[in-house]
């Protein structure tokens, strides 16, 4: 997460609007991806930072899966805010996504959400993680980003790790295309350092756009126990050490899910 951008308008979120969206989201994540979420009751009352790996490329299903499980358990009156890329707020996206609880991904907005006593979810690896090669499908990789830890420490809230498996099986991810992205200067144009090469249906080989239609890969998600940062790491916690522990616990849980998975796509 960066430190600049438009301030979040938390009042624009509508519980009624979210409730109206849920049947459509549930149809996608339960009907097509057969999603299963365990441990959702581990999310504590009050502010909490949910930290998840990100899978599935441009059509990643992590947000809908987490959101459906969260609202089914806690109800739509309890806010869940999603930190999202600036590009999603172009045109009508700003109003529509704002009503669903999306805010621009920057540390100021994350702090605002958490200090309000609400829950937000962040994907530290971003598109770098979501487009990781299929050969690294079961690897936790935040690309060295540790800003999420500082955000949680400064807001005084626990980190709740979340891991999922299956999303990276929705198509074949061949390369992040970092060299091509540098050649095309995408960092300046689109704030992206990758030009991912994927293979799927119906376009075959694709550089992320147009997106191939995802295969119905079964996605399993596990919510881990919350980490009370100061209780576990002391009054002046070390950011790098917390990041290491978070990723280590997530990798252990993801390895366990991988061992339980019998077949690709089928689950």
C-alpha atoms as one frame of an Amber mdcrd trajectory, in Angstrom:
protein
   0.000   0.000   0.000   1.205   3.512  -0.776   0.784   6.627   1.319  -1.198
   8.843  -1.046  -4.613   8.965  -2.694  -8.166  10.117  -2.101  -9.437   9.771
   1.466 -11.934   7.006   2.136 -15.634   7.854   2.499 -16.791   5.131   4.861
 -20.317   6.524   5.016 -20.971   5.647   1.362 -21.099   1.944   2.207 -24.663
   0.569   2.202 -25.573  -2.600   4.109 -28.732  -2.854   1.998 -26.722  -2.656
  -1.216 -24.287  -5.302   0.052 -27.193  -7.605   0.972 -28.597  -7.217  -2.545
 -25.242  -8.216  -4.068 -24.768 -11.306  -1.920 -27.012 -13.715  -3.909 -25.016
 -12.984  -7.083 -21.691 -13.359  -5.303 -22.854 -16.535  -3.612 -23.927 -17.989
  -6.965 -20.428 -17.424  -8.373 -18.322 -18.556  -5.436 -20.540 -21.428  -4.291
 -21.956 -22.532  -7.633 -18.934 -22.259  -9.922 -15.958 -22.445  -7.559 -17.610
 -24.606  -4.851 -15.851 -22.472  -2.251 -15.419 -23.659   1.326 -14.314 -21.332
   4.125 -13.291 -22.534   7.569 -12.416 -20.549  10.685 -14.407 -17.419   9.843
 -15.452 -17.185  13.501 -11.774 -16.544  14.372 -12.193 -12.930  13.236 -12.434
 -10.973  16.507 -14.854  -8.174  17.370 -13.704  -4.664  16.536 -11.042  -3.582
  14.096  -8.922  -6.275  12.446  -6.668  -6.491   9.423  -7.322  -9.596   7.342
  -4.184 -10.522   5.397  -4.588 -12.979   2.528  -2.724 -14.471  -0.383  -4.157
 -13.509  -3.778  -4.948 -15.987  -6.551  -6.645 -16.129  -9.927  -5.140 -13.285
 -11.917  -7.429 -10.544 -13.165 -10.527 -12.500 -12.077  -9.312 -13.392  -8.586
 -12.160 -14.665  -6.408 -10.585 -14.038  -2.992 -12.634 -10.923  -2.216 -16.054
 -12.428  -3.086 -15.262 -15.660  -1.218 -14.117 -13.876   1.933 -16.989 -11.383
   1.724 -19.701 -14.047   1.358 -18.321 -16.028   4.298 -17.934 -12.874   6.406
 -21.447 -11.560   5.812 -23.080 -14.976   6.096 -21.510 -15.289   9.543 -21.596
 -11.719  10.892 -24.416 -10.143   8.866 -24.208  -7.206   6.465 -24.543  -4.604
   9.221 -20.962  -5.339  10.264 -18.774  -3.497   7.748 -16.053  -5.188   5.737
 -13.990  -2.759   3.679 -11.886  -3.830   0.708  -8.672  -2.004  -0.138  -8.615
  -1.850  -3.943  -6.463  -0.550  -6.796  -7.104   3.028  -7.976  -8.046   1.821
 -11.465 -11.250   0.258 -10.138 -12.576   3.685  -9.152 -12.677   5.120 -12.668
 -16.080   6.424 -13.827 -19.091   4.744 -12.217 -16.771   2.402 -10.338 -16.253
   4.980  -7.606 -19.934   5.118  -6.644 -20.769   1.450  -7.166 -17.717   0.087
  -5.385 -17.971   2.655  -2.609 -21.482   1.439  -1.776 -20.111  -2.126  -1.557
 -17.358  -1.096   0.877 -14.387  -0.688  -1.472 -11.858   2.053  -0.668  -8.659
   3.085  -2.395  -5.694   1.065  -1.199  -3.428   3.371   0.766  -2.244   3.380
   4.358  -4.263   6.434   5.309  -7.506   4.765   4.261  -6.541   1.489   5.912
  -5.846   3.330   9.175  -9.173   5.172   8.916 -11.078   1.912   8.483  -9.280
   0.094  11.297  -9.502   2.946  13.788 -13.250   3.133  13.123 -13.490  -0.374
  14.581 -14.205  -2.018  11.234 -12.537  -4.907   9.423 -10.597  -4.610   6.197
  -8.793  -7.109   4.012  -5.512  -6.575   2.227  -3.517  -8.627  -0.253   0.098
  -7.561   0.296   1.324  -9.405  -2.803  -1.202  -7.623  -5.036  -1.130  -8.465
  -8.743   2.400  -9.847  -8.331   0.919 -12.585  -6.148  -2.289 -13.043  -8.159
  -0.313 -13.710 -11.348   2.356 -15.939  -9.818   3.308 -18.800 -12.156   1.413
 -22.056 -11.829   4.670 -23.693 -10.737   4.548 -21.452  -7.625   0.808 -21.781
  -7.038   1.146 -22.864  -3.408   3.717 -20.297  -2.342   3.070 -17.279  -0.115
   4.779 -14.361  -1.846   4.204 -10.753  -0.811   7.014  -9.440  -3.053   8.755
  -8.013  -0.001   5.828  -5.750   0.937   5.567  -5.158   4.690   3.401  -2.031
   4.831   0.455  -4.087   6.039   2.320  -4.851   9.268   3.052  -1.196   9.966
  -0.598  -0.365   9.292  -1.802  -2.932  11.849   0.784  -1.869  14.452  -0.059
   1.815  14.132  -3.817   1.139  14.276  -3.411  -1.190  17.269  -5.392  -4.039
  15.705  -4.681  -7.747  15.293  -3.626  -9.345  12.023  -5.828 -12.236  10.916
  -4.012 -14.370   8.294  -6.088 -16.056   5.598  -4.939 -18.605   3.042  -6.689
 -20.083   0.028  -5.913 -22.777  -2.509  -7.413 -23.500  -5.919  -7.685 -20.027
  -7.409  -4.401 -20.398  -9.280  -5.794 -23.475 -11.028  -8.503 -21.494 -12.846
  -6.112 -21.115 -15.787  -2.443 -21.683 -16.601  -0.180 -18.873 -15.406   3.073
 -18.961 -17.380   4.959 -15.783 -16.474   4.512 -12.451 -14.726   6.161 -10.745
 -17.710   8.172  -8.293 -15.634  10.701  -7.584 -18.398   7.908  -6.901 -20.894
   6.178  -4.582 -18.420   9.389  -2.600 -18.025   9.785  -2.412 -21.808   6.213
  -1.143 -22.191   6.655   1.265 -19.245   3.496  -0.047 -17.590   4.636   1.141
 -14.174   4.133   4.748 -15.222   1.023   4.116 -17.313  -0.910   1.677 -15.123
   1.058   1.366 -11.851   1.847  -2.204 -12.852   5.237  -3.889 -12.978   3.952
  -7.014 -14.705   2.532  -8.025 -18.096   1.391 -11.564 -17.250   1.280 -14.332
 -19.834  -1.517 -16.824 -19.221  -3.179 -19.637 -21.144  -6.841 -20.573 -20.920
 -10.277 -20.541 -22.535 -11.368 -18.988 -24.901  -8.423 -16.755 -25.904  -5.587
 -19.204 -25.424  -2.460 -17.184 -24.754  -3.249 -13.822 -23.174  -1.307 -10.970
 -21.568  -3.899 -10.706 -18.804  -6.276  -8.758 -21.038  -8.591 -10.020 -22.401
  -9.042 -12.321 -19.406  -9.669 -15.987 -20.081 -12.780 -17.492 -18.536 -11.809
 -19.233 -15.282 -12.110 -22.990 -14.977 -14.389 -24.178 -12.121 -11.503 -24.882
  -9.749 -12.597 -25.733  -6.215 -11.322 -23.054  -3.824 -10.732 -23.771  -0.158
 -10.042 -20.920   2.249  -8.857 -21.085   5.851  -8.963 -18.225   8.368  -6.146
 -18.575  10.898  -6.060 -17.444  14.504  -5.628 -13.669  14.987  -2.199 -12.368
  15.960  -2.167  -9.841  18.808   0.958  -7.990  17.725   2.007  -6.311  20.966
   1.081  -9.293  23.136   3.207 -11.585  20.975   5.997  -9.264  19.824   6.259
  -6.724  22.654   5.522  -2.987  23.004   7.848  -2.060  20.120   7.341  -4.889
  17.651   9.799  -5.447  14.826   8.063  -5.059  11.448  10.294  -7.521   9.587
   9.917 -10.175  12.281   6.122  -9.903  12.275   6.072 -10.182   8.486   8.273
 -13.271   8.651   6.020 -14.939  11.234   2.821 -14.073   9.351   4.159 -15.497
   6.089   5.552 -18.559   7.868   2.191 -19.375   9.486   0.379 -18.788   6.218
   2.809 -21.021   4.321   2.380 -23.802   6.874  -1.419 -23.599   6.537  -1.225
 -23.464   2.735   1.059 -26.511   2.701  -1.529 -28.367   4.785  -4.293 -27.443
   2.340  -2.082 -28.566  -0.550  -1.500 -31.954   1.099  -5.259 -32.415   1.461
  -5.917 -31.543  -2.197  -6.261 -34.717  -4.236  -6.689 -33.407  -7.779  -6.171
 -30.043  -9.559  -9.414 -28.175 -10.289 -11.568 -30.960  -8.796 -10.142 -30.338
  -5.322
